[in-house]
Amino acid sequence: MSLLKRIWAWIDDRTGASETLGPMMTHPVPRKSTWAYVFGSATLFAFIIQVASGVVLAMAYVPSAGQAYESLQYITHQAFLGSFLRALHYFGASAMVVLIGCHTIRVFLYASYKYPREVSWISGVVLLGLTMGMGFTGQLLRWDQNGVWSVIVCAEMMGRIPFIGEHVAHFVMAGETIGGATLSRFFSFHVFAIPALIFGFIGVHVWLVLRNGISEPPEKGRPVDPKTYRRQYQDLIHRDGVPFWPDAAWRDALFGVAMVSVVAVLAVAFGPPELTNPPDPSLINADPRPDWYLLWYFALLALLPHGTEDYFLIWGPAIAGLWLLLVPFIRPYGERHPARRPWSVAIVMVVVIMIGVLGVEGDRSPWSPDFDAQPLPASLVGQTDGPIARGAQVWHDKGCEYCHDISGHGGHRGPELTWIGDKLSEDELTLRIINGGYNMPAFAGNISHDQLTDLVEFLASRKHAYHARPKEQTP
């Protein structure tokens, strides 16, 4: 121990570390700061995991269109601890998103954004946005079919912004089409730009905490008055404050170590996310979807009524982001206890339930084509020969089953057609197939006359009366 003390004394004498770190570690905090306050520091722990694992992964990753996919395959299947590091990076990102979400909810419910901590809230909102940006840019770096198509969809969405949409989409794609320049741009954002911004805003965030102090747990009947709050807070700290280290920091350290342990166990138990096929933008039978923490937004866009997508894409994120930034200025004073602010509790409940429900729906994604759908069984078709049987084969050959369900077989993107013969005549079926419809391609020029006749015959046979006949009477 004496040797360690001498080493520290030498370093401290040359650097003045204790003069800088000492006030930070011993700054007083309210004694009643509980476990609810650990999520901010735990998010920092998760970010450190991301930086450390990301640096090691970057040593083997090749950010070029021709080698990125192969380099990830090498990391996953051949490099020493490569699979574990990829999984650690993936679950670390998930932990960071969950923890910063919990921290934001705690700050909002406790109204810790009120005077004098408005700027702390704003820097936290920026960090929340940067965290989501890290997650999205990291998905493309896998450079597989899912990642590439996710960016293509994102660019298409950005292109709908009035006036500047084309320029924004061009910036996202780093050109007219996705390619090596796109990967290089996302790599620079994911590895350099966004982490640098996160480091900077973490510094601002921590400095503001040191300057204004950690908000005390709210109490009923103790509203915030900007004229007297600072004096009341200083009196509280003088009367009932404790040094951050070790009286309060032990909870942060214990929770942080537990979080890192859980992330490591998940990485060992489940491994990294599997890569899909190599990227090929010419293949349209892709089902791109973001990582789980963005599935709710993916589902929300998919479920919007037709014709409202452009308005939501433009105004939805803008209004949500502006509202978050303006929260501390809407009411920087008044009660902080959640029991006296039922609207804040209601907002949190609605947002959490919405994200949870939409996340589950996004994972199911019934609006996406089911490219794994199997041909209809003969027992369901009703015949093994003749036009109806041939029409069922056309149904499979043309991929109709990807989007339409018949008696539980097929996708759900389009209407269910189990009993379509009871609803549409043969002429109506013919027109619909030839001309297409909303989200349905027109098959004129892509289907022969005989195929069309057989397909219509098959669909027209989808009637209750027809399938209610005894099998021996089936023609």
C-alpha positions, 0 to 999 in steps of 0.5 A, a space after each residue: 500500500 505504501 508503494 501505491 501511495 507513493 506512486 499516487 503522491 508522485 502523480 498528484 504532485 505532477 498533475 494536481 489530480 486531487 485538486 480536480 477530482 477531489 471536489 467532484 467526488 466529494 461534492 455534497 448530495 441530498 442524503 435521501 438520494 435513493 436507488 432511483 438516481 442510479 440510472 444516469 451513472 449506469 448509462 455512463 457505464 454502458 457508454 464506456 462498454 460501447 467505447 471499449 468494445 467498439 475500439 476493439 471491434 474497429 481494429 478488425 472491421 473493414 469499412 468498405 462495401 466489398 469487405 465489411 460483411 466478410 470482416 464481420 463474418 471473420 470477427 464473429 466466427 474466427 477472431 479470438 473473442 470476436 463473437 463475444 465482443 460483438 454480442 457485448 457491443 450489441 447488448 451494451 447498446 440495448 442497455 444504454 437505450 434502456 438506462 437512458 430511457 429510465 433516467 429520462 423518466 425518473 427526471 421527468 416524474 421528479 420534475 428535476 428539469 425545473 429551475 435551476 436545472 433547465 439546461 441539464 434537461 436540454 443536454 440530457 435530451 440531446 444525449 437521448 437523441 445521440 444515443 438513438 443515432 448511435 443505434 441506427 448508424 450502427 445497424 448499417 455497419 453490419 452491411 447485410 441485407 437488413 441494414 442496407 434496406 433500413 437505410 434505403 427506407 430511411 432515405 426514402 422517408 427523408 426524401 418526403 420532407 418539403 423543399 429540402 427532402 432531396 438534399 437530406 436523402 442525398 446526405 444520408 445516402 452520401 450520393 444518389 444510391 447506397 454504396 461504399 460512400 454510404 458505409 463510410 459516412 455512417 462509419 464516420 458518424 458512428 465511430 467519430 462524430 456521434 461519440 465525440 458529441 456524446 463525450 462533449 455533452 456528458 461533460 456539460 451534463 456532469 458540470 451542470 450537476 456539479 454546479 447546480 447539485 443533484 435534485 433532492 427527492 420531491 416532497 408534497 407541499 414543497 414547490 419550486 420557487 426560483 426566488 428562494 430555491 437556491 437558498 433552500 437547497 443550500 440549507 438542505 445540503 448544509 443540514 442533511 447533505 452527504 459527500 457523493 463518495 462514498 455515501 452515495 456513489 456506492 449505489 452507482 458503483 454497485 448498480 453499474 457493476 451489476 449492469 455490466 455483469 448482466 450485459 456480459 452474461 447476455 453476450 455469452 448466453 445469446 451471442 451477437 445478432 445474426 447477419 442476414 444475407 449480403 447486401 443486394 439492393 436489387 432484391 425486393 423480397 427483403 423485410 428490413 426492420 430496425 433493432 428492437 429499440 426502434 421497432 415501435 417507431 417502425 410499427 407506428 409508421 406502418 400503422 398510420 392511415 394512408 395519406 398521413 405518412 408524410 405529415 407525421 414523418 415531417 411534423 411528428 419528430 419535430 413536435 416531439 423533439 421541440 416539446 422535450 426541449 421546451 418542457 423545462 420552460 413550460 413550468 419551471 416552478 411549482 410542485 415536483 412530487 408526482 402525486 401533485 402532477 398527475 398529468 406527468 404520470 399519465 404522459 409517462 404511462 401512455 408513452 411506455 404503453 405505446 412503445 411497448 405495444 407498438 414494439 410487440 406489433 413491430 416485431 410481428 410486423 403483420 404488414 410486411 410480406 411473409 417471404 417464408 410462406 409455403 404453398 397451399 396444401 392440397 386439402 385446402 385447395 380442394 383439387 389436385 388437377 384442373 384449373 383450380 389446382 393450376 390456379 393454386 400453383 399460380 397463386 404460389 408462383 406469383 408470390 400472392 401468398 406473401 401478402 394474402 392469407 387463405 385459411 391461416 396460410 400466407 402473409 397479412 399485408 393484404 386483405 385475407 382472401 379465405 372467402 373472397 369468392 363470396 365477395 367478388 365476381 370473376 370479372 371483379 377479380 380479373 380487374 383487380 389482378 390486372 390493375 392492382 391496387 393500393 400496395 398491390 402491384 398490377 399484374 398486367 404484362 406479368 401474367 399470361 391469359 391462361 395463368 390469369 384464367 386459372 388464378 381467377 378460377 381458384 379465387 372464385 372457388 373460395 366460397 363457403 358453399 363450395 368448400 362445405 360440399 362433401 369431398 366426393 361431390 367436389 368436381 
